[in-house]
Amino acid sequence: MSKANASRGQRSDGEATRARILEAAGELWATTSFAETTSKAIAAKAGVDLASINYHFGSRGGLYQAVLIEAHHRLMDLDELTRLAQSPLAATDKLRILIAQIVRQAVDDGGGWHLPVLAAEVLAPSSHAKVLEQAEILPKAPIALGILSEITGLPADDPALPGCLVSAIGPCLLLLIGRRGLPGPVQQVRAMPYPALVDQLHRFAVGGLEAVGRAAAPPR
């Protein structure tokens, strides 16, 4: 085997080991907390030695950050969001698709480990949330704000738009937190038929966004 082929084989093996560790950690953290899950347990589930975690992620904290980033990527892919924003669809239809994607995952109790991991982090943000914000949230936010800019008629850099984004997507995140057993009306909402739930959240979001746009419009 040539040195080049050997290098590719080592790289492939290393990537497979890294992915196995990440999946094992995600599955464990989906059912327990970061503090309750030891590196030893993760290594055992992944079928690797403890040193592999530090080799691929630097530390248990580095692994948790990688899990958070992967979880957000699975919830909302940057490339897919970009294609949606650049599509010829009406802005309100783009928002509906975005809401539908998040809601579908939030109410699917059989979804992957990324959902409970994200729900736990949203419910009780850790010191690692900043890394998630830098890696996943901030690159996606301007794209989502652009869609809201189309709906409201406000400039993409208008200071009112971040609040609009929270108002439009916030209910979807509440449904995500509801996966953790949050009591009260949120469970009744999660039990609604999926199409009706998407319709309601979309209608509420568009109504609020259009009202913000009208309020900002100069008087005639």
C-alpha positions in Angstrom: 0.0 0.0 0.0 1.3 3.4 -0.9 1.9 6.1 1.7 -1.0 8.1 0.1 -3.4 5.2 0.4 -2.3 4.5 3.9 -2.8 8.1 4.9 -6.3 8.0 3.4 -7.1 4.8 5.2 -5.9 6.3 8.5 -8.0 9.4 7.9 -11.1 7.4 7.1 -10.6 5.2 10.2 -10.1 8.4 12.3 -13.3 10.0 10.9 -15.3 6.8 11.6 -14.0 6.7 15.1 -14.8 10.4 15.7 -18.3 9.9 14.3 -18.9 6.8 16.5 -17.8 8.7 19.6 -20.1 11.7 18.7 -23.1 9.4 18.2 -22.5 7.5 21.4 -22.2 10.8 23.4 -25.3 12.2 21.7 -27.4 9.1 22.5 -26.2 9.2 26.2 -26.7 12.9 26.6 -30.2 12.6 25.2 -31.2 10.6 28.2 -28.9 12.0 30.9 -27.2 15.3 31.7 -23.7 16.4 30.7 -22.7 16.1 34.4 -24.1 12.7 34.8 -22.5 11.1 31.8 -18.8 10.1 32.2 -16.2 9.9 29.5 -15.8 6.3 30.5 -19.4 5.6 29.7 -19.1 7.3 26.3 -16.0 5.4 25.4 -17.6 2.1 26.4 -20.7 2.8 24.3 -18.5 3.9 21.3 -16.2 0.9 21.7 -13.1 3.1 22.0 -10.5 3.8 24.7 -10.7 7.0 26.8 -7.7 8.5 25.0 -9.7 8.6 21.8 -12.1 11.2 23.2 -9.3 13.6 24.0 -7.5 12.8 20.7 -10.6 13.7 18.6 -12.3 16.4 20.7 -9.7 17.7 23.1 -11.8 17.1 26.2 -15.3 16.0 27.3 -16.3 19.6 27.0 -15.0 19.7 23.5 -17.0 16.6 22.7 -20.2 18.2 24.2 -19.7 21.3 22.0 -19.3 19.1 18.9 -22.5 17.2 19.9 -24.4 20.5 20.3 -23.1 21.8 16.9 -24.1 18.5 15.2 -27.5 18.5 16.9 -28.3 22.0 15.6 -27.1 21.0 12.2 -29.5 18.1 12.1 -32.3 20.4 13.3 -31.6 23.0 10.6 -29.0 22.6 7.9 -27.3 25.8 6.7 -27.2 24.8 3.1 -30.9 23.8 3.1 -31.8 27.1 4.8 -29.8 29.0 2.2 -31.6 27.2 -0.7 -34.9 28.0 0.9 -34.1 31.7 1.3 -32.9 31.9 -2.3 -35.9 30.0 -3.8 -38.6 31.9 -5.8 -41.3 31.1 -3.2 -43.2 33.8 -1.5 -41.5 34.9 1.8 -44.6 33.7 3.8 -44.3 30.3 2.2 -40.6 30.1 3.1 -41.5 30.9 6.7 -44.1 28.2 6.6 -41.6 25.6 5.4 -39.1 26.7 8.1 -41.8 26.5 10.9 -43.0 23.1 9.5 -39.5 21.6 9.6 -38.9 22.6 13.2 -42.4 21.6 14.4 -42.2 18.2 12.6 -39.1 17.4 14.6 -40.3 18.9 17.8 -43.5 16.8 18.0 -41.9 13.6 16.7 -41.1 11.7 20.0 -39.3 9.1 17.9 -36.8 11.6 16.5 -33.1 11.4 16.9 -30.9 12.2 19.8 -30.3 15.7 18.6 -33.7 16.8 19.7 -33.6 16.0 23.4 -30.0 17.3 23.6 -31.0 20.6 22.1 -34.1 20.8 24.3 -32.0 20.3 27.4 -29.5 23.0 26.3 -32.3 25.5 25.5 -34.0 24.8 28.8 -30.8 25.2 30.8 -28.1 26.8 28.7 -24.6 25.7 29.7 -21.2 27.5 29.3 -20.9 25.7 26.0 -23.9 27.5 24.4 -21.6 30.3 23.2 -19.7 27.9 20.9 -23.1 26.6 19.5 -24.1 30.3 18.9 -20.9 31.1 17.0 -20.8 27.9 15.0 -24.4 27.4 14.0 -26.8 30.1 15.2 -25.1 33.2 14.0 -24.4 31.9 10.5 -28.1 31.0 10.1 -29.6 34.0 11.7 -29.0 36.5 8.8 -30.6 34.1 6.4 -33.7 33.8 8.5 -33.8 37.5 9.1 -33.7 38.0 5.4 -36.9 36.0 5.0 -38.6 38.1 7.8 -37.3 41.3 6.1 -39.3 40.2 2.9 -42.5 39.7 5.0 -42.3 42.9 7.1 -40.8 45.2 4.4 -38.1 46.2 7.0 -34.5 46.5 6.0 -32.5 43.3 6.7 -30.4 45.2 9.3 -33.4 46.8 11.1 -33.1 46.4 14.9 -36.7 45.2 15.1 -36.0 42.0 13.1 -34.2 40.0 15.7 -37.2 40.4 18.0 -39.4 39.3 15.1 -37.3 36.2 14.7 -37.7 35.3 18.4 -41.5 35.9 18.1 -41.8 33.7 15.0 -39.6 30.8 16.0 -40.0 31.0 19.8 -43.2 28.9 19.9 -41.4 26.2 17.8 -38.6 26.1 20.4 -41.1 25.8 23.2 -42.5 22.7 21.5 -38.9 21.4 21.5 -38.6 22.0 25.2 -41.9 20.2 25.6 -40.1 17.0 24.7 -38.6 17.2 28.1 -42.0 16.7 29.7 -42.7 20.4 30.4 -46.2 20.4 31.9 -49.2 22.5 31.0 -50.7 23.7 27.7 -47.6 23.0 25.7 -48.4 19.3 25.8 -51.9 19.9 24.5 -50.4 21.9 21.7 -47.9 19.2 20.9 -50.8 16.7 20.7 -52.5 18.8 18.0 -52.7 17.3 14.4 -49.4 18.3 12.7 -51.0 20.2 9.8 -53.3 22.2 12.1 -50.4 23.1 14.4 -48.3 24.3 11.6 -51.2 26.4 10.2 -51.8 28.0 13.5 -48.1 28.9 14.2 -47.6 30.1 10.7 -50.8 32.2 10.7 -49.8 33.7 14.1 -46.3 34.5 13.0 -47.3 36.1 9.7 -50.0 38.2 11.3 -47.5 39.5 13.9 -44.8 40.2 11.2 -47.2 42.0 8.9 -48.4 44.1 11.9 -44.8 45.1 12.7 -44.3 46.1 9.1 -47.4 48.2 9.0 -46.4 49.9 12.3 -43.0 50.8 10.8 -44.4 52.1 7.5 -44.4 55.9 7.2 -47.9 57.5 7.4 -49.6 58.3 4.2 
